[in-house]
Amino acid sequence: MQTRLTEMLGIQHPIIQGGMQWVGLAELASAVSNAGGLGIITGLTQPTPEDLFKEIARCREMTDKPFGVNLTILPTIKPVPYEEYALAIIDSGIKIVETAGRNPEPFLPGFKAAGITVIHKCTSIRHSLKAEKIGCDMVSVDGFECAGHPGEDDVTNLILLPLAAKRLKIPFIASGGLGDGRGLAAALAMGAEGINMGTRFMVTKEAPIHAKVKQAMVDASELDTSLIFRSLSNTARVFKNSVAQKVVEIESKPGATKFEDIQSLVAGVKGRELLDGGDLDNGIWSAGMIVGLIDDIPSCEELVHRIVADAEQIIGERLRQILPV
Ligand SMILES: Cc1cc2nc3c(=O)[nH]c(=O)nc-3n(C[C@H](O)[C@H](O)[C@H](O)COP(=O)(O)O)c2cc1C
């Protein structure tokens, strides 16, 4: 498959592994890149910019294929030295950056001067148009199905992707709710140049998380995600465990929810412990509705090849048969 995405990034298959806090380490990113997709190291998973620099070097030892780095610019309790992380990315010679969370404009001059291709992740058309206007090279359009932060508009990819095709001039990637060949074929049909997956790549052999977390996602249905932080207008889609249900319960009480009321339940350190240790009710973790379509724990190579082969079969056979000769 050749699309503007494979051409612009110099990759074999139009599949990206999106940034994932605590999950996007060199092990996963290199496995996805070695499979012919684009692996992405998550910048802020590294405690300091120096550690990010080292993680990028570690990933280079594991793959000679292109890979990228995610820089998520979100309001945090502890201030983050974003500029220094951006410098570590530039100094390390990385050529592909996925930005998310907030308008990446302040970082663009530095990235552009270093010849970096910037893919900005957006959950709405207005943000996608803004990203195009400020000079991003591509956008990842993240629909309501997605893990992590779907925004507050609740528009699914069946609407967002055709809208992106109508309105954007720069190439766009479909993100959220994708995990199989049907999804890839549908995304391409709706005008996307490829797909970005988070949740599906969590459930692979190389994802550096506990086997129990992967198995919980295999066992889950499409109904097993929860939307938390809605009352704070900072919605996050997470796996529906007892902690997520408790947070939703607290948020649904009359009156405004104070972050202090839920802070201890959702602490990042607990989520990290959960992913490392496999205690499924220790905290929260991001997961998308695609869990309902995940039935196994393949290697990244098996997964990427299966998705591409299935999509090729759908496009080349099923869709072709629909058209009379
Ligand atoms: C465990 C996990 C952590 C994530 N952390 C981040 C993050 O730190 N920054 C970011 O931009 N996106 C993050 N995401 C979102 C993914 O990059 C991607 O946009 C999303 O997973 C796509 O939806 P999907 O899960 O349905 O494939 C995370 C997703 C997961 C599953």
The ligand as a MOL file (V3000), in Angstrom:
LIG
                    3D

  0  0  0     0  0            999 V3000
M  V30 BEGIN CTAB
M  V30 COUNTS 31 33 0 0 0
M  V30 BEGIN ATOM
M  V30 1 C -2.4230 3.6580 27.4020 0
M  V30 2 C -2.5490 4.8370 26.4920 0
M  V30 3 C -1.8530 5.9910 26.7760 0
M  V30 4 C -1.9420 7.0970 25.9250 0
M  V30 5 N -1.1800 8.2050 26.1900 0
M  V30 6 C -1.1390 9.2200 25.2880 0
M  V30 7 C -0.2410 10.3030 25.4610 0
M  V30 8 O 0.5130 10.3690 26.4250 0
M  V30 9 N -0.2430 11.2890 24.5180 0
M  V30 10 C -1.0580 11.2420 23.4200 0
M  V30 11 O -0.9980 12.1320 22.5820 0
M  V30 12 N -1.9330 10.2210 23.2360 0
M  V30 13 C -1.9830 9.2190 24.1300 0
M  V30 14 N -2.8170 8.1430 23.9170 0
M  V30 15 C -3.6940 8.1490 22.7190 0
M  V30 16 C -3.0770 7.4030 21.5280 0
M  V30 17 O -1.9090 8.0190 21.0580 0
M  V30 18 C -4.0640 7.3480 20.3460 0
M  V30 19 O -4.3800 8.6480 19.9200 0
M  V30 20 C -5.3380 6.6220 20.7180 0
M  V30 21 O -5.0460 5.4940 21.4890 0
M  V30 22 C -6.1000 6.2290 19.4730 0
M  V30 23 O -7.2550 5.5460 19.8180 0
M  V30 24 P -7.3270 3.9260 19.9400 0
M  V30 25 O -6.8550 3.6170 21.2910 0
M  V30 26 O -8.7610 3.6430 19.7180 0
M  V30 27 O -6.4370 3.3620 18.8740 0
M  V30 28 C -2.7760 7.0410 24.7740 0
M  V30 29 C -3.4890 5.8800 24.5140 0
M  V30 30 C -3.3810 4.7790 25.3450 0
M  V30 31 C -4.1600 3.5250 25.0030 0
M  V30 END ATOM
M  V30 BEGIN BOND
M  V30 1 1 1 2
M  V30 2 1 2 3
M  V30 3 2 2 30
M  V30 4 2 3 4
M  V30 5 1 4 5
M  V30 6 1 4 28
M  V30 7 2 5 6
M  V30 8 1 6 7
M  V30 9 1 6 13
M  V30 10 2 7 8
M  V30 11 1 7 9
M  V30 12 1 9 10
M  V30 13 2 10 11
M  V30 14 1 10 12
M  V30 15 2 12 13
M  V30 16 1 13 14
M  V30 17 1 14 15
M  V30 18 1 14 28
M  V30 19 1 15 16
M  V30 20 1 16 17
M  V30 21 1 16 18
M  V30 22 1 18 19
M  V30 23 1 18 20
M  V30 24 1 20 21
M  V30 25 1 20 22
M  V30 26 1 22 23
M  V30 27 1 23 24
M  V30 28 2 24 25
M  V30 29 1 24 26
M  V30 30 1 24 27
M  V30 31 2 28 29
M  V30 32 1 29 30
M  V30 33 1 30 31
M  V30 END BOND
M  V30 END CTAB
M  END
